[in-house]
C-alpha cells in the first residue's frame, strides 16, 4: 500500500536545495531547447534535469537557483519549472 504522503510529503521529509551557479551550468549543458524556442518539443520541466544532476528525490525536493540557466538555442532564461528538451 502506498503511504498517504506519496504525493504530499510531510514537512519533515520535504527538502529545499539551493543550486549553485556551477551546478546550474552542468544541468544547462543537458538542455537542447526551451519552451520559448521549441514549444512542441519541450516536454520536461527543468527540475527533471536538476533531479538527475543532483541525485535528489523528486517527490520531496524543490530547488532554488542561485542564477537562472540559459537556453543554448535562444539564450532565454530557464527557471525550475521551465519546460525543456533534453540533449
Backbone as CSV, one residue per row, in Angstrom:
resi,resn,N_x,N_y,N_z,CA_x,CA_y,CA_z,C_x,C_y,C_z
1,UNK,0.838,-1.178,0.000,0.000,0.000,0.000,0.885,1.244,0.000
2,UNK,0.534,2.236,-0.800,1.283,3.476,-0.917,1.046,4.345,0.309
3,UNK,2.128,4.877,0.913,1.931,5.770,2.055,1.089,6.982,1.656
4,UNK,0.329,7.499,2.617,-0.574,8.619,2.331,0.180,9.866,1.864
5,UNK,1.458,9.978,2.195,2.218,11.175,1.849,2.971,11.049,0.531
6,UNK,2.650,10.068,-0.292,3.347,9.873,-1.562,3.324,11.140,-2.410
7,UNK,2.155,11.784,-2.523,2.040,12.990,-3.337,2.143,14.267,-2.508
8,UNK,2.105,14.154,-1.205,2.158,15.310,-0.332,2.996,14.945,0.900
9,UNK,4.348,14.982,0.754,5.185,14.545,1.862,5.044,15.462,3.070
10,UNK,5.188,14.914,4.258,5.127,15.758,5.453,6.312,16.725,5.459
11,UNK,6.183,17.852,6.147,7.238,18.875,6.147,8.622,18.345,6.533
12,UNK,8.682,17.385,7.430,9.987,16.880,7.842,10.697,16.077,6.751
13,UNK,9.983,15.646,5.733,10.596,14.923,4.605,10.901,15.846,3.438
14,UNK,10.332,17.031,3.410,10.496,17.956,2.288,11.882,18.608,2.341
15,UNK,12.533,18.717,1.179,13.863,19.312,1.094,13.847,20.483,0.130
16,UNK,14.517,21.555,0.495,14.741,22.675,-0.419,16.234,22.739,-0.644
17,UNK,16.642,22.631,-1.906,18.051,22.587,-2.265,18.388,23.844,-3.056
18,UNK,19.420,24.560,-2.606,19.909,25.729,-3.343,20.947,25.223,-4.341
19,UNK,20.716,25.556,-5.603,21.593,25.102,-6.681,22.568,26.224,-7.028
20,UNK,23.866,25.959,-6.846,24.863,26.984,-7.151,25.063,27.137,-8.656
21,UNK,25.777,28.177,-9.043,25.948,28.510,-10.463,26.631,27.385,-11.240
22,UNK,27.604,26.718,-10.635,28.306,25.632,-11.328,27.364,24.470,-11.640
23,UNK,26.501,24.136,-10.706,25.545,23.051,-10.927,24.485,23.459,-11.940
24,UNK,24.085,24.726,-11.932,23.144,25.223,-12.941,23.762,25.061,-14.328
25,UNK,25.026,25.414,-14.485,25.699,25.270,-15.792,25.775,23.804,-16.207
26,UNK,26.059,22.921,-15.242,26.123,21.482,-15.543,24.763,20.970,-16.022
27,UNK,23.692,21.392,-15.357,22.348,20.981,-15.758,21.971,21.602,-17.105
28,UNK,22.330,22.860,-17.317,22.007,23.548,-18.572,22.695,22.893,-19.768
29,UNK,23.836,22.267,-19.530,24.541,21.567,-20.611,23.740,20.379,-21.137
30,UNK,22.749,19.926,-20.379,21.906,18.806,-20.798,20.627,19.265,-21.497
31,UNK,20.510,20.572,-21.724,19.327,21.147,-22.371,19.652,21.446,-23.829
32,UNK,18.738,21.075,-24.713,18.898,21.393,-26.130,18.117,22.656,-26.494
33,UNK,16.838,22.712,-26.075,15.986,23.873,-26.340,15.051,24.075,-25.155
34,UNK,14.377,25.228,-25.152,13.404,25.510,-24.091,12.027,25.741,-24.715
35,UNK,11.037,25.930,-23.847,9.669,26.128,-24.317,9.509,27.408,-25.125
36,UNK,10.411,28.367,-24.967,10.330,29.613,-25.724,10.670,29.404,-27.198
37,UNK,11.680,28.606,-27.477,12.109,28.428,-28.867,11.649,27.106,-29.473
38,UNK,11.120,26.197,-28.667,10.661,24.908,-29.165,9.463,24.456,-28.324
39,UNK,8.350,25.114,-28.526,7.165,24.878,-27.705,6.695,23.429,-27.749
40,UNK,6.668,22.831,-28.922,6.151,21.475,-29.055,7.141,20.403,-28.603
41,UNK,8.423,20.671,-28.730,9.423,19.665,-28.393,9.862,19.683,-26.947
42,UNK,9.515,20.723,-26.222,9.929,20.838,-24.818,8.910,20.125,-23.944
43,UNK,9.306,18.967,-23.437,8.334,18.136,-22.738,8.653,17.868,-21.274
44,UNK,9.814,18.293,-20.787,10.193,18.042,-19.398,10.474,19.358,-18.688
45,UNK,10.002,19.531,-17.454,10.408,20.718,-16.694,11.895,20.593,-16.323
46,UNK,12.569,21.713,-16.218,13.996,21.751,-15.895,14.297,21.010,-14.593
47,UNK,13.341,20.935,-13.682,13.570,20.217,-12.416,13.904,18.752,-12.637
48,UNK,13.439,18.158,-13.727,13.769,16.765,-14.031,15.278,16.631,-14.230
49,UNK,15.867,17.592,-14.920,17.314,17.575,-15.137,18.044,17.866,-13.826
50,UNK,17.518,18.798,-13.040,18.129,19.085,-11.743,18.114,17.853,-10.843
51,UNK,17.015,17.105,-10.863,16.934,15.856,-10.088,18.043,14.896,-10.521
52,UNK,18.238,14.794,-11.812,19.244,13.876,-12.360,20.658,14.317,-11.970
53,UNK,20.935,15.608,-12.107,22.269,16.131,-11.821,22.595,16.058,-10.331
54,UNK,21.618,16.349,-9.481,21.868,16.370,-8.038,21.660,15.022,-7.367
55,UNK,20.923,14.136,-8.027,20.608,12.846,-7.417,19.554,12.954,-6.327
56,UNK,18.805,14.055,-6.314,17.784,14.275,-5.290,16.496,13.530,-5.618
57,UNK,15.720,13.258,-4.591,14.439,12.580,-4.732,13.398,13.579,-5.237
58,UNK,12.863,13.406,-6.435,11.919,14.374,-6.996,10.606,14.498,-6.227
59,UNK,10.263,13.490,-5.437,8.997,13.543,-4.698,9.058,14.500,-3.513
60,UNK,10.262,14.777,-3.010,10.364,15.597,-1.795,11.304,16.789,-1.945
61,UNK,11.777,17.070,-3.159,12.772,18.123,-3.340,12.247,19.255,-4.210
62,UNK,12.471,20.478,-3.745,12.265,21.691,-4.534,13.608,22.401,-4.629
63,UNK,13.772,23.213,-5.648,15.053,23.862,-5.892,14.913,25.372,-5.910
64,UNK,15.993,26.015,-5.498,16.152,27.452,-5.664,17.448,27.630,-6.436
65,UNK,17.370,28.291,-7.585,18.556,28.506,-8.409,19.279,29.773,-7.976
66,UNK,20.587,29.664,-7.770,21.407,30.833,-7.455,21.375,31.820,-8.617
67,UNK,21.444,31.286,-9.833,21.321,32.080,-11.066,20.468,31.263,-12.031
68,UNK,19.711,31.910,-12.904,18.944,31.136,-13.880,19.872,30.518,-14.924
69,UNK,19.429,29.413,-15.492,20.140,28.824,-16.627,19.729,29.596,-17.882
70,UNK,20.467,29.381,-18.949,20.116,29.992,-20.229,19.994,28.912,-21.278
71,UNK,18.974,29.044,-22.112,18.771,28.100,-23.207,19.928,28.240,-24.193
72,UNK,20.537,27.137,-24.604,21.635,27.226,-25.559,21.174,27.654,-26.963
73,UNK,19.904,27.458,-27.255,19.396,27.805,-28.587,18.979,29.267,-28.700
74,UNK,18.241,29.779,-27.695,17.691,31.142,-27.822,18.169,32.093,-26.724
75,UNK,18.937,31.578,-25.758,19.505,32.358,-24.660,18.478,32.887,-23.656
76,UNK,17.224,32.448,-23.731,16.211,32.842,-22.750,16.538,32.191,-21.408
77,UNK,16.071,32.838,-20.331,16.278,32.274,-19.006,15.466,30.996,-18.824
78,UNK,16.068,30.042,-18.158,15.407,28.791,-17.802,15.354,28.741,-16.278
79,UNK,14.147,28.625,-15.746,13.952,28.502,-14.312,13.523,27.074,-13.988
80,UNK,13.264,26.802,-12.738,12.979,25.451,-12.283,11.825,24.794,-13.030
81,UNK,10.771,25.533,-13.308,9.578,24.945,-13.914,9.489,25.152,-15.433
82,UNK,10.523,25.730,-16.044,10.544,25.928,-17.492,10.636,24.572,-18.186
83,UNK,9.817,24.366,-19.188,9.862,23.123,-19.948,11.025,23.183,-20.934
84,UNK,11.739,22.072,-21.037,12.920,21.998,-21.904,12.934,20.688,-22.672
85,UNK,13.771,20.648,-23.688,14.052,19.405,-24.401,15.472,19.008,-24.037
86,UNK,15.638,17.778,-23.611,16.954,17.304,-23.209,17.790,16.932,-24.422
87,UNK,19.096,16.976,-24.238,20.050,16.591,-25.291,19.952,15.107,-25.513
